[in-house]
């Protein structure tokens, strides 16, 4: 299944993506958000609704929100592809190297990534993101995928001159983290190692990698995160970016207003964003 969050008829909604439309589920399930639906264990009920429900809105009648607009936590793995470690001159981390993003950094599909007024060093990082479906603490690696609701695309938009001094600041400017277009549930993606990620800037391929090249696998990252914080339904875990980022090119390739960025992951879809300047 594909599950999305969006605005329809002026109201925030979530629903099931089918064809070129969405089946709105708020009123059918009696919960307000997709995060609430995951916390209530409603995936089985949604699958039943999917058998007969017809779309309430076509894509052109909605505005996409981040796949999970209100996660409790956004946890991000840094330096998690060997190719990216090599291009940055960093050592391969012995454990997942995690940092935290804030919810106000998220942007929906077909939304605007905002280049901050204090910097022009605005970089792209296409990533596979994991959406937690069932929370837990000290989750064993071998059971970690049982806690996953699904997968989506993510852009870890990075303000490099700020990141140089503080990862937290460089990764937490508002509206720099597109997430979507939707979540594809684990019944359609049983193995997150068998995907291909491609990032395109203005139609030009800038990153491409298979996800089996992650240094620390999805189960390892989930288990590690659950050791230092309790995971909750709707939490977002970004798994890192491969080589090709803009600041390691010669000359550097920075995003600028008017640019179009796409992250495509096989089995999920394509997340599209437009770059604008901060007003």
N, C-alpha and C positions, 0 to 999 in steps of 0.2 A: 504494500500500500504506500501511497504518497500522502503525507499529511502536511498541511500548510497553515500559516497564520496570515491574516489579511484584514483589510477594512472593506466592508460592504455596506451600502446604504448608510454610510457615515458612522458605522459602529465597528469596533474591533471584534473579529470573529476567528474561528479556526474551523478547518474542515478537511474533507477528503478530496484529493485531486483526482479527477476522472476525465480523460480526454482533454478538452480545452475548457473545462469548467470545474467548479468546486461544489461539493455537497456540504453545506454549513451544518456543523454538529453541535453548536452551543446549546440551542434549544432542545435538540434531540437527546442530548446526554445530561443536560441540566448542570453543566459546569462552565466556567467563564473562559478558560484558556486551555491551550494544548498542554501546557505544563500541568494544569489541574487534572486533565484527562489521563495523562500518564501516571500521575500520583494516585489516581483512583483505580488504576489497573484496567482501563476501559478499552484496551486494544482489541480484545476478543469481541466486545460489543460493537466496536466500529467495523470489524470485519463482517459481522452479520448485516449491519446497515449497508455496507458496500455492495451486497448482493442485489439489493432492490432499489436503493435510493437514486434519485435523478438529480443532476446539477441544479443548484439554486441560482448560480451566477456563472457567466462566462468570464474568462480571464480579463477581457477588456473592461469589465464592470467592477473590478476590484483593484485595490492598491495593496501590493505585497508588504507584509511586515517581516521582520526577521523570523526565521522558522520557529524559534522559541523567543518571543519578545522580552520575556521577563525571567531569565534563568536566575537561580540563586547564585550560581557560580559559573564563571567562564575560566577554565584552566587550560593553559597553552604550553605545549612542549617546544622548547627552543633547541636548535641544532640536533634534529632527529633524523636527518638523512646524511649518510657519509659524504655524498657529493656536496652538500651544503657546508658540512664541517670543513671539507677540503678547500672550498672557494673562500671561506672566511678565515682560514688559517687556525681554526679552533681544534682542540683535541676532542675525540669522540667521548661524550660523557658516559661515565660508568653507570649512572642512574638517570632516569628522565630529568631533564633540566626544565622545571616548570615555572611559569609566571602567571599572573592573574590579570584578567581584563575586567572592566566595568560594563554593566549592561547598557549604559548610554553610548558605548562605542559601536553598538550593533546597528546595521542597516539592512533593510529588506531588499529582495530581488528587484531589479530595475530601479533601484534607488540611487541616491547621490552620496558618493564618498567625498568628504569635505577635507580639502587641503588646508591646514591651519595657516592663519595669517602670519605666524611667527617663523615659518620655515618653508623652504622650497624643496627640501630633501625628503620627498614623499614617495615611499617605496611600496611595492607589491609583494605579497607572499601568498600564493595559492595553497590551500590545505584541505585535507579531509578532516571533517569534524564528526565526533561521536556524540550522540544524544543519549543520556542515561534514562532508562525507563524504570528501573527499580534501584532504589538507593541501597547503601550498605557501608560498612566499615570493615577494614582489614579483609578485603575480598581476595580470595586466592586467585592466582593467575589462571588456573585451569577452569575456574567458574566465572571469570570476569565477563565473558560475552553474554552470559545469562542476564546480566544487568543492563544490557544495551537495548534501547528501543529502536534505534535506527541511525542512519548516517546522512550527512549533508555536506555542502560545500561551504568553505569559509575563506575570507581574505583577511590576513593579519596585516592590515595597513600599518606601515611603520614610519615614524618621523625620525629619520636616522640621526640627525644632529643632536636631538634630545636623547635618543636611545644610547648614544655614545657615553653619556654620563649617568643615565638612569633608565633601565629597561622599563620600569613602571611608567615613567612619563612618556617615553617614546612609543609605547603601545596603548596609551589610554586617552588620546585625543578623541573628542566626540565624533561619531559618525565616520569612523575609519575601519569598521569591521563588518563588511557584508556577510550575511549568514542565510543560506537558502539554496535554491528557491523553495525547497520543501524537504521534508525528512522522508527517506525511503526506509521502510521498516525491515527488520532482520529476516523476515520470511522471504524477502526478495534479494537480500545481500547476506548470505550466510557466512561468507568469509571476506573480511575487509582487506585481506592481503592480495586479493585478486582483482584489484581495480587499477585504473590508469588515470592520472591527474594531468591536466593540461591547463596552463595559464596563457591567455592571449591579451596583448595590449594593442589596441587599435587594429585587431585582426592578425597581428604578428605573434607567432608562438614564441614565448619567452621562457617557459618552464614546461618540462614533461618528465614524468617518472611513474614507474609502477609502485604501488604502495607496499609491495613486499620488500622494498629497499629501506623501509624504516629501520633505524637502529634499534629502537625499543618499540615492540609491537603494540597494537591496540590493547590486548589483554594485560601486558606488562605496565602500560601507562595507567590503565584503570586501577590495577592492584596497587601501584605506587601511590596514586592520588588518594585512594581510600585509606591508606595508612596514615596520612597526615591530616585528612579532613573527612568527615562523613559525606559521602556522595548522596545526592537527592535526585528524585525524578525531575527531568528537565535540565539538569546540569549539562553544560557544553564542554567537551574536551577536544581541543584542536591538537592535531598530531604532528605538526611541524611542516616545514616547506622544503622542497628540493632545491637544487642549484638553479641559478639563472636570475637571482634577484638583482634589482637595478643598481644597488650601491657597489656591487662587485664587478660591474662592467667598466670598460674603458673606452669612451668616457662613461660616467654613471648615467643610468637611464631612470630619470625621475618622472613620476606621474604629474600631469599638469591639467589645468582646467580644459574641458572639452574632450579629454581622453575617455575611451571606452575600455573597460577591463572585463574580461570573462574568465571564470574558472569552471572548467568542465571536468566532471568525474564520471567515468563509465558506470552505467547502472544507476546513476543518480540524476544527472542533467547538467544544465549550464546556468550558473549564477552570473548575472550581468549587472554592472554598475557604471555610473557616469561620474567623472571627477569634476568637482566644482570648487571654487575658492570660498573660504569662510567669509561670510558677510559681516 
